[in-house]
């Protein structure tokens, strides 16, 4: 998708548990974080599948 939109991007191999931040933003991919009260304040959390 990034290529079609003309957005430069890099693939990074990172070890993570439950969630990870997207590229230095306050956006969190939390697709495997299924715990009560797990929202992290002042972030945008998404579920990618």
PDB file of N, CA, C and O in Angstrom:
ATOM      1  N   UNK A   1       0.820  -1.188   0.000  1.00  0.00           N
ATOM      2  CA  UNK A   1       0.000   0.000   0.000  1.00  0.00           C
ATOM      3  C   UNK A   1       0.865   1.253   0.000  1.00  0.00           C
ATOM      4  O   UNK A   1       0.571   2.208  -0.719  1.00  0.00           O
ATOM      5  N   UNK A   2       1.928   1.259   0.800  1.00  0.00           N
ATOM      6  CA  UNK A   2       2.804   2.422   0.851  1.00  0.00           C
ATOM      7  C   UNK A   2       3.377   2.771  -0.507  1.00  0.00           C
ATOM      8  O   UNK A   2       3.502   3.948  -0.846  1.00  0.00           O
ATOM      9  N   UNK A   3       3.728   1.751  -1.294  1.00  0.00           N
ATOM     10  CA  UNK A   3       4.264   1.994  -2.632  1.00  0.00           C
ATOM     11  C   UNK A   3       3.235   2.692  -3.518  1.00  0.00           C
ATOM     12  O   UNK A   3       3.568   3.630  -4.242  1.00  0.00           O
ATOM     13  N   UNK A   4       1.997   2.238  -3.461  1.00  0.00           N
ATOM     14  CA  UNK A   4       0.937   2.845  -4.272  1.00  0.00           C
ATOM     15  C   UNK A   4       0.686   4.294  -3.882  1.00  0.00           C
ATOM     16  O   UNK A   4       0.331   5.115  -4.728  1.00  0.00           O
ATOM     17  N   UNK A   5       0.868   4.611  -2.603  1.00  0.00           N
ATOM     18  CA  UNK A   5       0.634   5.972  -2.119  1.00  0.00           C
ATOM     19  C   UNK A   5       1.880   6.852  -2.206  1.00  0.00           C
ATOM     20  O   UNK A   5       1.827   8.040  -1.887  1.00  0.00           O
ATOM     21  N   UNK A   6       2.997   6.271  -2.636  1.00  0.00           N
ATOM     22  CA  UNK A   6       4.233   7.040  -2.733  1.00  0.00           C
ATOM     23  C   UNK A   6       4.864   7.332  -1.382  1.00  0.00           C
ATOM     24  O   UNK A   6       5.552   8.341  -1.223  1.00  0.00           O
ATOM     25  N   UNK A   7       4.637   6.462  -0.411  1.00  0.00           N
ATOM     26  CA  UNK A   7       5.175   6.645   0.937  1.00  0.00           C
ATOM     27  C   UNK A   7       6.423   5.789   1.096  1.00  0.00           C
ATOM     28  O   UNK A   7       6.394   4.588   0.829  1.00  0.00           O
ATOM     29  N   UNK A   8       7.521   6.405   1.530  1.00  0.00           N
ATOM     30  CA  UNK A   8       8.730   5.644   1.828  1.00  0.00           C
ATOM     31  C   UNK A   8       8.529   4.853   3.108  1.00  0.00           C
ATOM     32  O   UNK A   8       7.982   5.373   4.080  1.00  0.00           O
ATOM     33  N   UNK A   9       8.965   3.597   3.117  1.00  0.00           N
ATOM     34  CA  UNK A   9       8.824   2.776   4.311  1.00  0.00           C
ATOM     35  C   UNK A   9       9.953   1.757   4.373  1.00  0.00           C
ATOM     36  O   UNK A   9      10.582   1.442   3.362  1.00  0.00           O
ATOM     37  N   UNK A  10      10.194   1.258   5.555  1.00  0.00           N
ATOM     38  CA  UNK A  10      11.196   0.223   5.797  1.00  0.00           C
ATOM     39  C   UNK A  10      10.554  -0.902   6.590  1.00  0.00           C
ATOM     40  O   UNK A  10       9.660  -0.666   7.403  1.00  0.00           O
ATOM     41  N   UNK A  11      11.009  -2.115   6.354  1.00  0.00           N
ATOM     42  CA  UNK A  11      10.573  -3.264   7.141  1.00  0.00           C
ATOM     43  C   UNK A  11      11.576  -3.464   8.256  1.00  0.00           C
ATOM     44  O   UNK A  11      12.781  -3.517   8.007  1.00  0.00           O
ATOM     45  N   UNK A  12      11.090  -3.577   9.495  1.00  0.00           N
ATOM     46  CA  UNK A  12      11.959  -3.783  10.648  1.00  0.00           C
ATOM     47  C   UNK A  12      11.594  -5.081  11.339  1.00  0.00           C
ATOM     48  O   UNK A  12      10.418  -5.379  11.544  1.00  0.00           O
ATOM     49  N   UNK A  13      12.603  -5.845  11.696  1.00  0.00           N
ATOM     50  CA  UNK A  13      12.391  -7.038  12.511  1.00  0.00           C
ATOM     51  C   UNK A  13      12.539  -6.624  13.967  1.00  0.00           C
ATOM     52  O   UNK A  13      13.618  -6.206  14.387  1.00  0.00           O
ATOM     53  N   UNK A  14      11.468  -6.736  14.736  1.00  0.00           N
ATOM     54  CA  UNK A  14      11.504  -6.368  16.148  1.00  0.00           C
ATOM     55  C   UNK A  14      10.814  -7.437  16.979  1.00  0.00           C
ATOM     56  O   UNK A  14       9.785  -7.984  16.582  1.00  0.00           O
ATOM     57  N   UNK A  15      11.385  -7.724  18.122  1.00  0.00           N
ATOM     58  CA  UNK A  15      10.716  -8.597  19.082  1.00  0.00           C
ATOM     59  C   UNK A  15       9.748  -7.745  19.893  1.00  0.00           C
ATOM     60  O   UNK A  15      10.114  -6.663  20.353  1.00  0.00           O
ATOM     61  N   UNK A  16       8.530  -8.215  20.071  1.00  0.00           N
ATOM     62  CA  UNK A  16       7.551  -7.470  20.851  1.00  0.00           C
ATOM     63  C   UNK A  16       6.607  -8.445  21.544  1.00  0.00           C
ATOM     64  O   UNK A  16       6.468  -9.599  21.139  1.00  0.00           O
ATOM     65  N   UNK A  17       5.969  -7.957  22.590  1.00  0.00           N
ATOM     66  CA  UNK A  17       5.020  -8.760  23.357  1.00  0.00           C
ATOM     67  C   UNK A  17       3.744  -7.938  23.543  1.00  0.00           C
ATOM     68  O   UNK A  17       3.791  -6.817  24.047  1.00  0.00           O
ATOM     69  N   UNK A  18       2.623  -8.490  23.140  1.00  0.00           N
ATOM     70  CA  UNK A  18       1.285  -7.895  23.295  1.00  0.00           C
ATOM     71  C   UNK A  18       0.995  -6.724  22.368  1.00  0.00           C
ATOM     72  O   UNK A  18      -0.109  -6.651  21.829  1.00  0.00           O
ATOM     73  N   UNK A  19       1.920  -5.813  22.157  1.00  0.00           N
ATOM     74  CA  UNK A  19       1.681  -4.654  21.293  1.00  0.00           C
ATOM     75  C   UNK A  19       3.008  -4.032  20.884  1.00  0.00           C
ATOM     76  O   UNK A  19       4.060  -4.322  21.453  1.00  0.00           O
ATOM     77  N   UNK A  20       2.923  -3.151  19.861  1.00  0.00           N
ATOM     78  CA  UNK A  20       4.103  -2.378  19.473  1.00  0.00           C
ATOM     79  C   UNK A  20       3.652  -1.029  18.926  1.00  0.00           C
ATOM     80  O   UNK A  20       2.543  -0.891  18.410  1.00  0.00           O
ATOM     81  N   UNK A  21       4.522  -0.047  19.047  1.00  0.00           N
ATOM     82  CA  UNK A  21       4.255   1.294  18.529  1.00  0.00           C
ATOM     83  C   UNK A  21       4.625   1.342  17.055  1.00  0.00           C
ATOM     84  O   UNK A  21       5.613   0.740  16.632  1.00  0.00           O
ATOM     85  N   UNK A  22       3.828   2.059  16.278  1.00  0.00           N
ATOM     86  CA  UNK A  22       4.113   2.227  14.862  1.00  0.00           C
ATOM     87  C   UNK A  22       5.033   3.421  14.656  1.00  0.00           C
ATOM     88  O   UNK A  22       4.624   4.569  14.831  1.00  0.00           O
ATOM     89  N   UNK A  23       6.258   3.148  14.289  1.00  0.00           N
ATOM     90  CA  UNK A  23       7.236   4.139  13.856  1.00  0.00           C
ATOM     91  C   UNK A  23       7.318   5.444  14.605  1.00  0.00           C
ATOM     92  O   UNK A  23       7.188   6.501  13.987  1.00  0.00           O
ATOM     93  N   UNK A  24       7.525   5.425  15.883  1.00  0.00           N
ATOM     94  CA  UNK A  24       7.732   6.661  16.631  1.00  0.00           C
ATOM     95  C   UNK A  24       6.486   7.522  16.788  1.00  0.00           C
ATOM     96  O   UNK A  24       6.586   8.726  17.020  1.00  0.00           O
ATOM     97  N   UNK A  25       5.315   6.910  16.663  1.00  0.00           N
ATOM     98  CA  UNK A  25       4.057   7.641  16.830  1.00  0.00           C
ATOM     99  C   UNK A  25       3.392   7.206  18.135  1.00  0.00           C
ATOM    100  O   UNK A  25       3.948   6.413  18.896  1.00  0.00           O
ATOM    101  N   UNK A  26       2.212   7.732  18.377  1.00  0.00           N
ATOM    102  CA  UNK A  26       1.430   7.264  19.523  1.00  0.00           C
ATOM    103  C   UNK A  26       0.355   6.267  19.071  1.00  0.00           C
ATOM    104  O   UNK A  26      -0.665   6.089  19.738  1.00  0.00           O
ATOM    105  N   UNK A  27       0.604   5.628  17.934  1.00  0.00           N
ATOM    106  CA  UNK A  27      -0.291   4.600  17.408  1.00  0.00           C
ATOM    107  C   UNK A  27       0.267   3.234  17.800  1.00  0.00           C
ATOM    108  O   UNK A  27       1.442   2.939  17.582  1.00  0.00           O
ATOM    109  N   UNK A  28      -0.595   2.415  18.377  1.00  0.00           N
ATOM    110  CA  UNK A  28      -0.185   1.096  18.858  1.00  0.00           C
ATOM    111  C   UNK A  28      -0.972   0.018  18.134  1.00  0.00           C
ATOM    112  O   UNK A  28      -2.198   0.089  18.043  1.00  0.00           O
ATOM    113  N   UNK A  29      -0.267  -0.978  17.619  1.00  0.00           N
ATOM    114  CA  UNK A  29      -0.912  -2.175  17.089  1.00  0.00           C
ATOM    115  C   UNK A  29      -0.984  -3.176  18.232  1.00  0.00           C
ATOM    116  O   UNK A  29       0.041  -3.661  18.712  1.00  0.00           O
ATOM    117  N   UNK A  30      -2.190  -3.477  18.657  1.00  0.00           N
ATOM    118  CA  UNK A  30      -2.393  -4.345  19.819  1.00  0.00           C
ATOM    119  C   UNK A  30      -3.256  -5.553  19.465  1.00  0.00           C
ATOM    120  O   UNK A  30      -4.148  -5.930  20.225  1.00  0.00           O
ATOM    121  N   UNK A  31      -2.991  -6.152  18.318  1.00  0.00           N
ATOM    122  CA  UNK A  31      -3.836  -7.243  17.831  1.00  0.00           C
ATOM    123  C   UNK A  31      -3.890  -8.445  18.758  1.00  0.00           C
ATOM    124  O   UNK A  31      -4.873  -9.186  18.746  1.00  0.00           O
ATOM    125  N   UNK A  32      -2.861  -8.651  19.555  1.00  0.00           N
ATOM    126  CA  UNK A  32      -2.866  -9.822  20.441  1.00  0.00           C
ATOM    127  C   UNK A  32      -3.053  -9.448  21.909  1.00  0.00           C
ATOM    128  O   UNK A  32      -2.927 -10.302  22.787  1.00  0.00           O
ATOM    129  N   UNK A  33      -3.350  -8.194  22.175  1.00  0.00           N
ATOM    130  CA  UNK A  33      -3.531  -7.728  23.556  1.00  0.00           C
ATOM    131  C   UNK A  33      -5.011  -7.804  23.921  1.00  0.00           C
ATOM    132  O   UNK A  33      -5.760  -6.852  23.699  1.00  0.00           O
ATOM    133  N   UNK A  34      -5.426  -8.926  24.476  1.00  0.00           N
ATOM    134  CA  UNK A  34      -6.824  -9.142  24.831  1.00  0.00           C
ATOM    135  C   UNK A  34      -6.959  -9.243  26.343  1.00  0.00           C
ATOM    136  O   UNK A  34      -7.319 -10.293  26.875  1.00  0.00           O
ATOM    137  N   UNK A  35      -6.667  -8.143  27.028  1.00  0.00           N
ATOM    138  CA  UNK A  35      -6.766  -8.112  28.487  1.00  0.00           C
ATOM    139  C   UNK A  35      -7.649  -6.944  28.911  1.00  0.00           C
ATOM    140  O   UNK A  35      -7.645  -5.891  28.274  1.00  0.00           O
ATOM    141  N   UNK A  36      -8.391  -7.135  29.970  1.00  0.00           N
ATOM    142  CA  UNK A  36      -9.245  -6.082  30.499  1.00  0.00           C
ATOM    143  C   UNK A  36      -8.403  -4.891  30.941  1.00  0.00           C
ATOM    144  O   UNK A  36      -7.317  -5.060  31.496  1.00  0.00           O
ATOM    145  N   UNK A  37      -8.914  -3.679  30.688  1.00  0.00           N
ATOM    146  CA  UNK A  37      -8.263  -2.423  31.096  1.00  0.00           C
ATOM    147  C   UNK A  37      -6.849  -2.277  30.545  1.00  0.00           C
ATOM    148  O   UNK A  37      -5.955  -1.805  31.247  1.00  0.00           O
ATOM    149  N   UNK A  38      -6.645  -2.675  29.306  1.00  0.00           N
ATOM    150  CA  UNK A  38      -5.304  -2.624  28.729  1.00  0.00           C
ATOM    151  C   UNK A  38      -5.047  -1.376  27.885  1.00  0.00           C
ATOM    152  O   UNK A  38      -3.962  -1.235  27.319  1.00  0.00           O
ATOM    153  N   UNK A  39      -6.024  -0.466  27.788  1.00  0.00           N
ATOM    154  CA  UNK A  39      -5.816   0.754  27.012  1.00  0.00           C
ATOM    155  C   UNK A  39      -4.669   1.564  27.600  1.00  0.00           C
ATOM    156  O   UNK A  39      -4.569   1.723  28.817  1.00  0.00           O
ATOM    157  N   UNK A  40      -3.811   2.070  26.735  1.00  0.00           N
ATOM    158  CA  UNK A  40      -2.695   2.914  27.151  1.00  0.00           C
ATOM    159  C   UNK A  40      -3.100   4.358  26.874  1.00  0.00           C
ATOM    160  O   UNK A  40      -3.308   4.718  25.715  1.00  0.00           O
ATOM    161  N   UNK A  41      -3.217   5.195  27.904  1.00  0.00           N
ATOM    162  CA  UNK A  41      -3.696   6.568  27.736  1.00  0.00           C
ATOM    163  C   UNK A  41      -2.887   7.362  26.704  1.00  0.00           C
ATOM    164  O   UNK A  41      -1.688   7.151  26.522  1.00  0.00           O
ATOM    165  N   UNK A  42      -3.583   8.274  26.045  1.00  0.00           N
ATOM    166  CA  UNK A  42      -2.989   9.176  25.052  1.00  0.00           C
ATOM    167  C   UNK A  42      -2.420   8.450  23.841  1.00  0.00           C
ATOM    168  O   UNK A  42      -1.456   8.912  23.232  1.00  0.00           O
ATOM    169  N   UNK A  43      -3.015   7.314  23.492  1.00  0.00           N
ATOM    170  CA  UNK A  43      -2.600   6.586  22.296  1.00  0.00           C
ATOM    171  C   UNK A  43      -3.817   6.272  21.445  1.00  0.00           C
ATOM    172  O   UNK A  43      -4.960   6.376  21.889  1.00  0.00           O
ATOM    173  N   UNK A  44      -3.537   5.886  20.218  1.00  0.00           N
ATOM    174  CA  UNK A  44      -4.551   5.340  19.327  1.00  0.00           C
ATOM    175  C   UNK A  44      -4.201   3.869  19.161  1.00  0.00           C
ATOM    176  O   UNK A  44      -3.155   3.531  18.605  1.00  0.00           O
ATOM    177  N   UNK A  45      -5.071   3.001  19.641  1.00  0.00           N
ATOM    178  CA  UNK A  45      -4.795   1.568  19.576  1.00  0.00           C
ATOM    179  C   UNK A  45      -5.630   0.942  18.466  1.00  0.00           C
ATOM    180  O   UNK A  45      -6.823   1.218  18.335  1.00  0.00           O
ATOM    181  N   UNK A  46      -4.983   0.096  17.672  1.00  0.00           N
ATOM    182  CA  UNK A  46      -5.691  -0.593  16.596  1.00  0.00           C
ATOM    183  C   UNK A  46      -5.441  -2.091  16.701  1.00  0.00           C
ATOM    184  O   UNK A  46      -4.528  -2.545  17.390  1.00  0.00           O
ATOM    185  N   UNK A  47      -6.272  -2.836  16.004  1.00  0.00           N
ATOM    186  CA  UNK A  47      -6.137  -4.287  15.949  1.00  0.00           C
ATOM    187  C   UNK A  47      -5.885  -4.673  14.501  1.00  0.00           C
ATOM    188  O   UNK A  47      -6.786  -4.562  13.669  1.00  0.00           O
ATOM    189  N   UNK A  48      -4.690  -5.120  14.189  1.00  0.00           N
ATOM    190  CA  UNK A  48      -4.393  -5.548  12.819  1.00  0.00           C
ATOM    191  C   UNK A  48      -4.495  -7.061  12.724  1.00  0.00           C
ATOM    192  O   UNK A  48      -4.094  -7.787  13.634  1.00  0.00           O
ATOM    193  N   UNK A  49      -5.033  -7.515  11.618  1.00  0.00           N
ATOM    194  CA  UNK A  49      -5.164  -8.958  11.400  1.00  0.00           C
ATOM    195  C   UNK A  49      -4.717  -9.280  10.005  1.00  0.00           C
ATOM    196  O   UNK A  49      -4.742 -10.443   9.602  1.00  0.00           O
TER     197      UNK A  49
END
